[in-house]
Amino acid sequence: MMRQDSVIEVDGVTRRFGSLTAVDGVSLELGEGEFFALLGPSGCGKTTLLRLIAGFEIPDAGRILLDGNDITRLRPNRRPVNLMFQSYALFPHMTVRANIAYGLEMEKRPKDEIRSRVADILAMTELTALADRKPDKLSGGQRQRVALARALVKRPRVLLLDEPLGALDKKLREQMQLELKKLQHELGITFVVVTHDQDEALVMADRIALMKDGVIAQAGSPRELYENPASRFVAGFIGVTNFFEGRAADGGVIVDGHGLLQGTGATGIAAGERVALAVRPERIALSREAGLAGHNAVAGDIADLAYHGQDVNLLVRVDGVDRPVMVRLTAAEEEQGNFQPGQRVWCNWRPEHGRVLKD
């Protein structure tokens, strides 16, 4: 049964291409006015799922509902859903104003209505001063806003965005993430964005569905996926994570050479199973004396420091651990500790900041 505020329900949808199952029995609900991200590595099925919602693909099994109505086999142009492509696909010979008006003209809307709606969306997307320019006279961020305005002017029930910021440089991409989120909140339209960029999903989305091999590995708020990952895959894909390999035990993980390292989340894992304890870099504290170390103290030597302005990442070679442990300190913490490569240090974290995981 759909929850009361659901706009889109994907119910057990499967899509195959020959022997490849791109989407495998996926179910999810998208809420009214929600900014929802489909996240995952290349080939995980996220773009196919977006195309299924848009109507450009028909599922082999399952159904898709919009406001409780079955739209599974409804053609794309009959759905109150717009898909904005990464390429933007603007008409090069048309002005910004004409590009935005094109969809309404194809619907044969009254001229006064077209003029009014185009003027409103130009103002909302801060494009009024550029209305008479052609796409080749615009920056990448401006073209992105024109494509967005063209999609929004039709007032879709749901707006689907396929890697909408992929063509932008890093600084502009970060700026547009905030603009897109602000615009979505102002409009109250349900947005569904496909991205492979976990930082982008964390910044923009109200909820995220992380996909792997055609299924949803975990769905929830950005905080839920980051703080309480359901598997090693989720922990490794969302943000940076340190993994301490070992065997499950009561209260944590037994790691060779370090004994019991405490953590949470071991529900459904049997004692002795091969698992990993996941710890985020910012949750680890450093001390230069063993006596000052707290819970879960593991010793190692600083291998390298990477300065990032307000943060400093330190790589610590921990005894018996294959990969260096990353520790993220504020610049003030690092300066106060006067940490240097080659120093012997102790990494420690609170038990609730370690997560016992398996795949």
N, C-alpha and C positions, 0 to 999 in steps of 0.2 A: 504494500500500500504506500502511495506517495505521501510524503509529509506535506502539511498544508501549504508551506511557502515554496514548494518545488515548482520550478519552471520546466526544466528538462529532467526526464528520467531515462536513463540507459539501463535496460533490463536484460541481463544475460546475453549481451551482444557478442557474436563471433563473426570474424571476417577472415576468409582464407584466400590465398592466391596460389593456386596449384597445391603443392605439398607444404607451403609455408602458411602457418596460422599467425596472422599479423595481430589480431585482437581475439582473445580467447575467453569467452564467457564473462565479459566485463559488465558490472553493474555499478551505477553511481547515480546520485541525484545532485542537481545544480539548483541552488536556492535563488529566490527573488532578490535581484540587486547584488548578487554575489560576484566577486572577482575570483575566478577559479582557474588554477594553473594545472595543465597536464605536463608533467616534467619527466625527463628520462633520457637515457643515452640514445644515440642514433640506432634506428631499427627496433625500438622497444614497442612501437605501435601507437604512439601518441598522435601522430599526424593522421594515420588511418582512422583513429577514433574521432578526430575532429571532422574529417571528411564524411564519416558516417552521420554525425550530427547535422552537418550541412546538407546532406543528401547527395553528395557526389559519389558516395559508395553505398551499396545496399548490403545489409548484413546477410550472412548465410544462416544465422540463427539469432533469436532474440528480437527485441523491438525497442523503438525509441518513441517516447511520449513527450509532447509539449503541452503544458497546461492540462494534462490528463488525456489529451487526444493522441491517438496513434498516428505518427507521421512517418513511420518506417519506410514506406514506399512512395511518399509524397516527393515530387520533383523539387529540386532546389529553389526554383523561382516561385514555388507555391508555399514556401515556408517563411514565416516571419523571422528569418535568421539571415544574417549577413556574414560572409567570410572575407576577411581582409588578408591578402596574401603578402608574403615577405617582400616580393618585388614591387609592391604598390600598384603596378600596372596602370599608371596614369596615361591619359591620351596626350602625347607630346605636342600636338597641334592646337590643343585647347587651353584656354586660360584656366586659372585656379577656379574661378567662378563657374565656368562651363563644365569643368570636370566634376564639380560637386553637384551641379544641377542635372547632369546627364541621366542618372537613375530615375529621378522624378519625372523628367521629360519622357522617358521610355514608358513610364506608368501613365502618361497622358494626364498628369495633374494640371489643374488650372494655373495659368501663368502667374496670377497674383499670389497663389499659395507657394509656388516654386520660389518666387522672388523673396517672399517673407521667410520661408524656411532656410533658404541659402544664406540670407543675411544673418539670421540668428546663429547658424552653425559657424559662419565665418567669424562672428564676434566671439563665440564661445571658445573656438580653437585659436583665437588671436591671429587670424589670417586676413582680416578686412583690408589691411594696407597692401596685401599681396594679391588681392583678388584678380587683378588684370594681368598678372605675370603668367608666363608659361613655365612648365616644369623645369626646363633646362636653365632657368634663371633663379632656381631655388636651391637652398642647401639641403643636405640629406634629412635633417630634422624637420625642415619645412615641408618637404615632399611627404614625409611620414605623416605629418599633421593633415595634409590635404587628403591623403588616402583615408585617414581616420574620419575626417569630416564627410567625405563622400559616402562612407559606410553609415555614419550616424544620422545623416540628413534624412535617411529613409525610415528612421525611428524603428529599428528592428527590436523584436522581443529579446533576442539574444545576439550578441556580437561575438564572432569567432575570429581569433587572431592567430595566424600561423607564423611564428618567429617574427613578430612585427618590428623588433628593434635590431634584427640580426645584421643589417647593412650599415649600422651606425658605428662610429668609433667609440671607445670606452667612455670618455667624458660625456659625450652627447647621449650615449645610451643610458647612462646613470641619470642624467637630467630628464630624459624622456620617460623613464620608469616612473618618476615622481609625478610628471605631468599627466601621464596616462592614468595613474591611480586617482589623482585629483579629479580628472574629467569624469572617470567612471562613477565616482562617488557623487558628483554633482548631477549626473544624468540619471543615476539609479538603474541603469540597464545592466543585465547580467552579462558579464564578460567571461569568455573562456579563451585562455591564451596557451598556445603550445610553445614550449621552450626547452632547450637542453641546458640552460644556464641556471644553476641552482640559486645563485645570488639574486638573479632577476626574479625568480619565483618567490623567494623569501621576502623581498622588498615589496612586491606588488600584490600578491595573492592573499585573500582571506582564507582560502583552503587550497591545498595541493594534493593531487593524486600522482604519486611517483610510480611510474610503470617500468616493468622489466619483462622482456620476453612475452609481450602481449597481455600481461595481467597486471593488476594493481598491487604493487608490493606493500604500499601503505597509503592511506588517505587521512588527512587531518589538517589542522592549522599549521602554519610554519613553525610555531613554537613546539607543537606536539612532535612533529617529525624531527626537529633538531634535538630536542631535549629527551625524547622518549622513542628513539627509533625501534622498529619492530624486528629488525634483522641487521646483520652485518652489512648487507648491500645498502640498506637505507642509511645507516650511520656513515658509510664510506662515501656515498653520493652526495648527501646533504652536508656541506661544510667539510672541515678537516677533522680527522679523528685519529687518535693513537690506539692501536690494538695490541693488547698483551695476550699472547696465545697460551692456552693451558687447558685444564680440565675442570668441569663444573664441580663445585663443592658447596656445602651449606654456607651461605653468606657471601659467595663470590667465586673466584677462580684461583686454582692452585697453579702457579707459574714456576717452572723450574728455576731454582736459584733464588727465588724470592718468597716462596711459601704462599700463603693465602693472601690474595689481593681482594679487598672487599668491594662488592658492588651489588646492584639491585637488578630486577628484571629477569630473574632466573625461572619464572613460572613455566612449567611444562618442559623443563630441561632436567634430565636425569643426572644424578651424581656420576661423575666419571666421563661424561660426554665431552668430546672436543668442542671447545667454545673459545670466545675471545672476550676480554674485558675492554670495552670502548671507553675512552676518556678524552674529552675535548681539550685542546691546547690551553684555552683560557681558564680551565678549571684546575690546572696544575700549578702549585706553588713551588718555588725553589728556595732552598736554604744551603748555606755553605758549610754548615756543621750538622753532623748526624743528630746531635741532641736537640736541635731546633726543628727537626722534621716532625710532621704530624702523622696522620693516618697513612697507610699504604706507602711508606717511604721506600723508594728504590734509588740506588746510587748509580751515578754515571759521570761522564766527563763531557764538558761543553765542547762540541765539535765546531759550531759556527753560530754567528749571529746575523740576522737580516733586519735592517732598520726600515720601518715602514711609516715613519713620521710619529704618529701618536702611539703606535705599537712597535714592539720588537719581538721577532720570532727567534727563539733559541733552539738549536738542535742539540740534543743530549744523547750521547752513546751510552745506553744503559746496559749493564752487565747482563749477558744472556739473552738480550732482545735483538732480533735481526736488524730491524730498521731503527734509525735514530728517533727518539721521542721529541715531538715538537711541543714547546712551551711558549705560550703567548703572554707577554707581560706588557703593561703600559710602559711608555718611555720613562716615566717617573720611577716606576718600580725597578726597571732595569738599571737606571742611573744610580738609584739608592743602593742596590745590591752590588754595583760595580762588578758585574759578571764579565768574564773574559774567556776566550777560547782556551781549552786546556785545563780549566779549573775543575776540581772534583765538587760535585753538587749532589743534593738529594731532592728528588721529585716526590711530591706528596699531594694527595687529594682526599677529599672527604668521601666516605663510602657511598653516599647518595649520588655522587657525581661519576661513579663508575657504572657502566651498563653491561650486563652479561648477555651476550648475543651469539646466535648461530644463524646459519642460512639453511 
